[in-house]
Amino acid sequence: MSSAAPAVSLRSLPKRSRIGKMVAGIRARVDDFRLAVGALSSHPLRSGLTLLGIVIGVFTVVAMMSLLNGLQTSINKNMGGLGADVFQIQRLPSFSFGQMPPEIQRRKNLTLNQAVELRESLPQAKQVGAEVWEGGKEISRGAESINGAAVAGGTPEFFTNNNLPIGAGRGYTDAEAMGASRVIVLGAGVVDVLFPGENPLGQQVKLGKMELEVIGTIERQGGSPFEGNPDNLVSVPISLFFQLYGTNRSVNITVMAQDHKNMARLQDLAIASFRTIRGLPTEIDNDFDMYSNDSARQNFDQIAGTVTAAGLVICTFTLIVGGIGVMNIMLVAVTERTREIGLRKALGARRTRILTQFVIEAILLAFFGGVIGVGLAYLATSLAHFLEFPAEVPLWAVALGLTVSSGIGLLAGIYPAFRASRLVAAEALRVE
């Protein structure tokens, strides 16, 4: 009597087999990881010294990128001492490396009269203003005082051209600017110190020994690593500034365009007009410089690119040295564990299993170095924040550091792992 065979799905057998192989593979990798951690932890000092090159390289890359990223963010946020669609004509370049050429140092000062002439000859501009600066001054009210305040003398356009909106009260008028009226506009930080919880408008402060009436305050701006803290700024009419600090100084002339599309054309017109005002023949180069937020960012990007390239070259050499260290330590590990490798082969371990074990060990060693380097970079960033210096760790730099360190470990571990996998079991077991 025949009986029906139990129904078995033939398609289910290969699937179960694949799942079994997958589980076995996962177990094997977990076992390799456990063996790698055990091997590294058994020689902590040796492993730590081996990591130094990787740690230094990754730390340098991430910390440098954090610094540049923070500076770039700060520039985009705060560097615009100038407002939108504004450029500045000034005597000297804003950025200079090394000593300035003598012909630049001999340039004549830009004057208030030249600023007024440019305003009249440039109707295409929305507004043209003049300003001059002096730092490290004392401003006081009764027993309270601030040392190190920045003083700006300007025409009425000073506030809008420098993106410093009036918070309360008003700015000075053109008549006050040209007539040396004894009035002053205070930054928010100055108000905090001299008038805590009070309304400063209409009250008196001393700039040096001169009594001035407070007619306005500037909206709170927040600190900047480039131009100091704009909240510690005070501004007075430009003619009064000359009375206080002397006329033998160059003014900066700020020009606001009607809109951003006309900036380039307006700059060309301003250069042509100002050359005429300065009396420059055609064959003579400009004896003044142009500055704008865009030019400042371009200069920073150029500097940042150079610094990044140089830093990456240094980091590459550091990581190569770290990779050589990893390779050496892995070769030492293969030599020390020759009998272990022979025993594992005698028990049936395949070459690929031995190869994978040592590659994972090398990657893990280098990856730990990358993690430590990233951690130190975050610590350095926290210190920078404590010192009020801009630094922001970009996630892409963290990913780059960990990926590169792991890649270095992979490359450095291939040869020692290949050498370990090529050992003959019988010969390896005879090694003392």
C-alpha positions in Angstrom: 0.0 0.0 0.0 1.6 3.2 -1.1 1.2 6.4 0.9 1.4 9.9 -0.5 4.7 11.7 0.2 4.4 14.9 2.2 4.1 18.0 0.1 7.4 19.9 0.2 8.0 23.1 -1.6 11.2 22.7 -3.6 11.6 26.4 -3.9 11.7 26.8 -0.2 14.9 24.7 0.1 17.2 27.2 -1.7 15.7 30.1 0.2 16.4 28.4 3.5 19.9 27.6 2.3 20.4 31.2 1.5 19.1 32.4 4.8 21.4 29.8 6.5 24.4 31.1 4.6 23.5 34.7 5.5 23.2 33.9 9.2 26.5 32.0 9.1 28.1 34.9 7.4 26.8 37.4 10.0 28.0 35.1 12.8 31.4 34.8 11.1 31.8 38.6 10.9 30.7 39.1 14.5 33.3 36.5 15.5 35.9 38.3 13.4 35.0 41.6 15.0 35.2 40.0 18.5 38.6 38.5 17.8 39.8 41.9 16.4 38.7 43.8 19.5 40.3 41.1 21.7 43.6 41.3 19.8 43.7 45.1 20.0 42.7 45.3 23.6 45.4 42.8 24.6 48.1 45.4 23.5 46.5 48.7 24.5 49.8 50.7 24.6 51.0 49.4 21.3 47.6 50.0 19.7 47.4 53.5 21.1 50.9 54.5 19.8 50.0 53.1 16.4 46.9 55.3 16.3 48.8 58.6 16.8 49.3 59.3 13.1 45.7 58.5 12.3 44.4 60.6 15.2 46.6 63.6 14.3 45.6 63.5 10.7 41.9 63.2 11.2 41.9 65.8 14.0 43.8 68.3 11.7 41.3 67.7 8.9 38.2 68.0 10.9 39.4 70.9 13.1 40.6 72.9 10.1 37.3 72.4 8.3 35.5 73.4 11.4 37.5 76.6 11.7 37.0 77.5 8.0 33.3 76.6 8.1 32.8 78.8 11.2 34.7 81.7 9.7 32.7 81.4 6.5 29.4 81.4 8.4 30.5 84.4 10.5 31.5 86.2 7.3 28.1 85.6 5.7 26.4 86.7 8.9 28.5 89.5 10.3 31.2 90.6 7.9 28.9 92.9 6.1 30.1 96.0 7.9 28.7 97.3 4.7 25.0 97.0 4.0 23.4 95.3 1.0 24.3 96.8 -2.5 27.1 98.9 -0.9 30.7 99.3 -1.9 33.4 101.4 -0.4 36.2 103.5 -1.8 39.3 103.7 0.5 42.9 104.6 0.5 44.5 101.2 1.2 43.6 97.6 0.3 41.5 95.8 2.9 43.7 92.6 2.6 47.5 92.7 2.3 50.1 90.0 2.8 53.5 91.2 3.7 54.7 94.7 3.5 52.7 97.1 1.2 54.6 98.5 -1.8 55.9 102.0 -1.2 53.7 103.5 -4.0 50.6 102.3 -2.1 51.8 103.6 1.2 52.4 107.0 -0.4 48.8 107.4 -1.5 47.2 110.7 -0.5 44.3 110.7 2.0 40.7 110.6 0.8 38.9 113.7 2.1 35.4 114.7 3.1 35.3 117.3 0.3 36.1 114.5 -2.2 33.2 112.5 -0.8 30.9 115.4 -1.3 32.1 115.9 -4.9 31.5 112.2 -5.6 28.0 112.5 -4.2 27.3 115.4 -6.6 28.9 113.7 -9.6 27.2 110.3 -9.1 23.5 110.7 -9.4 23.1 107.1 -10.4 23.9 106.1 -6.8 21.1 105.8 -4.2 23.3 107.5 -1.6 27.0 108.4 -1.0 28.4 108.8 2.5 31.7 109.3 4.3 33.1 107.9 7.5 36.2 107.7 9.6 37.0 105.4 12.5 39.0 105.5 15.7 39.3 102.7 18.2 40.1 102.3 21.9 38.3 105.4 23.2 36.7 106.0 26.6 33.0 107.0 26.9 31.5 107.6 30.3 28.5 108.7 32.2 29.0 109.6 35.9 30.8 106.7 37.5 30.2 104.3 34.7 32.6 104.1 31.7 33.6 102.0 28.8 37.3 101.8 27.7 38.1 100.5 24.2 34.9 101.7 22.5 35.0 102.2 18.7 34.1 105.7 17.5 32.8 106.3 14.0 32.4 109.8 12.5 30.1 109.9 9.6 27.6 111.6 7.4 23.9 110.7 7.8 24.3 107.8 5.4 26.7 106.0 7.8 24.0 103.9 9.5 22.2 102.5 6.4 25.4 102.1 4.4 26.9 100.0 7.2 23.7 98.1 7.9 23.4 99.6 11.4 19.7 100.4 11.7 18.6 103.0 14.3 16.8 101.2 17.2 15.5 104.3 19.1 15.6 108.0 18.5 17.3 109.1 15.3 20.6 109.5 13.5 22.2 112.9 13.0 21.2 115.1 10.0 23.4 116.4 7.3 23.4 119.9 8.9 24.6 118.3 12.2 27.2 116.2 10.4 28.7 119.2 8.6 28.2 121.6 11.5 30.0 119.5 14.2 26.9 119.3 16.4 27.6 117.8 19.8 25.3 114.7 19.5 26.0 111.0 19.6 24.4 107.7 18.7 25.2 104.7 21.0 25.5 101.0 20.3 23.4 98.6 22.3 26.4 97.4 24.4 27.3 100.9 25.4 23.7 101.5 26.4 23.7 98.3 28.6 26.7 99.6 30.5 26.0 103.4 30.8 22.1 103.3 31.0 21.1 99.9 32.5 17.3 99.8 32.5 17.1 103.5 31.5 16.1 105.5 28.4 19.3 107.1 27.2 17.7 109.6 24.7 18.2 113.2 25.7 20.8 112.3 28.3 24.5 113.4 28.4 27.6 111.2 28.0 31.3 112.1 27.8 33.4 111.1 24.9 36.8 111.8 26.3 36.2 115.2 28.0 33.5 116.4 25.7 29.8 116.3 26.8 27.5 115.0 24.0 23.7 114.5 23.9 22.4 111.1 23.1 20.0 111.4 20.2 19.7 107.7 19.1 20.7 104.1 19.7 21.7 101.4 17.2 19.8 98.0 17.1 21.7 95.2 18.8 24.0 93.5 16.3 26.0 90.8 18.1 29.7 90.3 18.1 32.0 89.7 15.1 35.5 88.2 15.1 36.6 90.6 12.4 35.6 94.1 13.3 35.1 93.6 17.1 31.7 93.9 18.6 29.5 96.5 16.7 27.4 96.9 19.9 30.4 98.7 21.5 30.3 101.3 18.7 29.4 105.0 19.1 28.9 107.3 16.2 29.2 111.1 16.0 28.9 113.7 13.2 32.0 113.5 11.0 33.0 117.2 11.5 32.8 116.7 15.2 35.1 113.7 14.9 37.7 115.8 13.1 37.5 118.3 15.9 38.1 115.6 18.5 40.8 113.5 16.7 42.3 115.7 14.0 41.8 116.0 10.3 45.0 114.3 9.1 43.4 111.0 8.3 41.8 109.4 5.3 38.0 108.9 5.1 36.2 105.9 3.6 33.5 106.7 1.1 30.5 104.4 0.9 28.3 104.2 -2.1 24.9 102.4 -2.2 23.5 101.2 -5.5 19.8 101.5 -6.5 19.8 97.6 -6.7 22.3 94.8 -6.9 22.0 94.5 -10.7 23.6 97.9 -11.1 26.5 97.3 -8.7 29.1 96.5 -11.3 28.2 99.4 -13.6 28.0 101.8 -10.6 31.4 100.8 -9.5 32.8 101.5 -12.9 31.1 104.9 -12.9 32.4 105.6 -9.4 35.9 104.8 -10.3 35.8 107.0 -13.4 34.3 109.9 -11.4 36.7 109.5 -8.5 39.7 109.4 -10.8 38.6 112.8 -12.2 38.1 114.1 -8.6 41.6 112.9 -7.6 43.0 114.4 -10.8 44.6 111.2 -12.1 45.8 111.1 -15.7 44.8 108.2 -17.9 48.2 106.5 -17.7 48.3 106.5 -13.9 46.8 103.6 -11.9 44.1 104.2 -9.3 45.5 105.6 -6.1 42.6 104.1 -4.1 40.9 100.7 -3.6 37.4 99.3 -3.8 35.9 97.1 -1.2 32.6 95.3 -0.9 31.1 92.3 0.9 31.4 90.3 -2.3 35.1 91.2 -2.7 35.7 90.3 1.0 34.1 86.9 0.5 36.1 86.3 -2.6 39.3 87.1 -0.8 38.3 84.9 2.1 37.4 82.0 -0.3 40.8 82.4 -2.0 42.7 82.3 1.3 40.5 79.4 2.6 41.2 77.5 -0.6 45.0 77.9 -0.2 44.9 77.0 3.5 42.7 74.0 2.8 45.0 72.7 0.0 48.1 73.2 2.2 46.3 71.6 5.2 45.1 68.6 3.1 48.7 68.0 1.9 50.0 67.9 5.4 47.1 65.7 6.6 47.7 63.3 3.7 51.3 62.8 4.7 50.2 62.4 8.3 47.7 59.8 7.4 50.2 58.0 5.2 52.6 57.8 8.1 49.6 56.5 10.3 48.8 53.9 7.6 52.4 52.7 7.6 52.2 52.4 11.4 49.0 50.3 11.1 50.7 48.1 8.4 53.8 47.6 10.6 51.7 46.7 13.7 49.6 44.2 11.6 52.8 42.6 10.3 54.0 42.2 13.9 50.6 40.7 14.8 50.8 38.2 12.0 54.3 37.2 13.2 53.2 36.9 16.8 50.1 34.9 16.0 51.6 32.5 13.4 50.8 29.4 15.5 47.2 30.7 16.1 46.8 31.1 12.3 48.2 27.6 11.7 45.9 26.1 14.3 42.8 27.8 12.8 43.8 26.5 9.4 44.3 23.0 10.7 40.8 23.2 12.1 39.4 24.1 8.7 39.5 27.9 8.5 39.7 29.0 4.9 42.1 31.6 3.5 39.3 34.1 3.0 38.3 33.8 6.7 41.9 34.5 7.9 42.2 37.4 5.3 38.9 38.9 6.5 39.9 38.7 10.2 43.1 40.7 9.8 41.5 43.2 7.4 38.7 43.9 9.9 41.3 44.2 12.7 43.3 46.8 10.6 40.1 48.8 9.7 38.9 48.7 13.3 42.3 50.0 14.5 42.3 52.9 12.1 38.6 53.6 12.6 39.2 54.0 16.4 41.9 56.5 15.5 39.5 58.4 13.4 36.9 58.4 16.2 39.4 59.8 18.6 40.5 62.4 16.1 36.9 63.5 15.6 36.4 63.7 19.3 39.4 65.9 19.8 38.2 68.1 17.0 34.8 68.6 18.8 36.7 69.3 22.0 38.8 71.9 20.2 35.6 73.4 18.7 34.1 73.7 22.2 37.2 75.5 23.4 37.0 77.9 20.4 33.4 78.6 21.4 34.5 79.3 25.0 37.0 81.8 23.6 34.2 83.3 21.4 35.9 82.3 18.2 33.7 80.9 15.4 34.0 77.2 14.7 31.4 74.7 13.5 32.1 71.1 12.8 30.5 70.2 9.5 29.1 66.7 9.3 30.7 66.1 6.0 34.1 66.6 7.6 33.3 64.0 10.2 32.2 61.5 7.6 35.3 62.3 5.5 37.6 61.8 8.5 36.0 58.5 9.5 35.9 57.2 5.9 39.5 58.2 5.1 40.8 56.6 8.4 38.9 53.4 7.6 40.2 53.4 4.1 43.7 53.9 5.3 43.1 50.9 7.6 41.8 48.8 4.7 44.8 49.6 2.5 47.3 49.1 5.3 45.8 45.8 6.4 45.5 44.1 3.0 49.2 43.0 2.7 49.5 41.7 6.3 46.2 40.0 5.9 47.2 38.4 2.6 50.5 37.3 4.2 48.6 35.7 7.1 46.2 33.9 4.7 49.1 32.4 2.7 50.6 30.7 5.7 50.8 26.9 5.5 49.2 25.2 8.5 51.9 22.6 9.0 54.7 25.1 8.9 52.8 27.6 11.0 52.3 25.1 13.8 56.1 24.3 13.9 56.8 28.0 14.7 57.9 28.5 18.4 
